[in-house]
């Protein structure tokens, strides 16, 4: 009976992944994952009693994403994206290379300040505005769009609060935020810088050497931009924008200040989103219709379905089999633990998404009876695999799926094949160098 249940589980999971990657006739990846998860529930592979636990795991990241979408809608409504895009172009002084660098720097710091999902939601519209202003050819748009997405998502690794997946298991392995940064910032930055350099080398022939030079600051009073013949610029509502940033700062600070008092991140996010919505209604008389319309609800369903699928694999003992196979190698040395877990989490994330992968990887570590140093370093390797290694396929992170959704909304077509063609050349090298740096950096710290 157990063999039949295991075989059924593997068959459903394999078909789900096949259709998710194949995407026949443009099938949305949420459809096969939802069907697969539903079959797991119907056949009792995942009991209904576990659905509540899974919902609790997904609800936090989901609410955080939704609250960030509210923030981005408000930013766009006050003209912030267009203003940033215009002034980035201004400061490039006609250099395509400088524009490439500035776009990646913008994506890095936006992730540090918000989170990877929020960074994608904020920077993607800015980059689209930039390539639209400059009237770049489709081929010339790709370097800025793909590089921005990869840097924005990978930049969640240096500090734990930039990615909900990083926070899920932090306390389980006995790390706090400060210790995480101390052990992780340098190794992850090595990987991010290497990825940035490799992206430039890959795209150097497609990045325009020169772009139109703008010799004066952009007038935000409605005057037409020299590169746009028909549309006037959108005014920036500076009073609303300043209030918005104050709220954002308080929300971010609230995660650190209020969490120790038992106030959940979800509650803080909801309160911040409600305040921002009310503020926009008071200042501009705009409701929440555009927020509801622009929220990628299917991506949240995708994350929930993937958790059910991964729990199903765990319930039939597949994760235990992996533990039994990997444990002798991981116990052998810290170096092996870092390289094996980082690679394994990369592989798992690219198939089932990094949110459930980090949880599964952490649970595996806690069941191996490892010493605390090996557990912590292996967990950090998990994070590198889940934040950097996961970028090999679009399904690896919610941020990448959101990015694909935004591109489609704006009529920009980047296929899975085109995306993977780039990531195969840069992500594996960035991953390996990050994992090696994690080992060497902490070997130096601990000695």
Helices and strands as residue ranges (DSSP letters): H 2-22, G 24-26, H 29-42, H 48-77, H 80-92, H 96-113, H 116-133, H 138-154, G 160-162, H 164-168, G 171-173, H 177-203, H 238-257, G 259-261, H 265-284, H 289-294, H 297-315, H 318-332, H 334-352, H 354-366, H 372-387, G 389-392, G 394-396, H 398-409, H 416-446
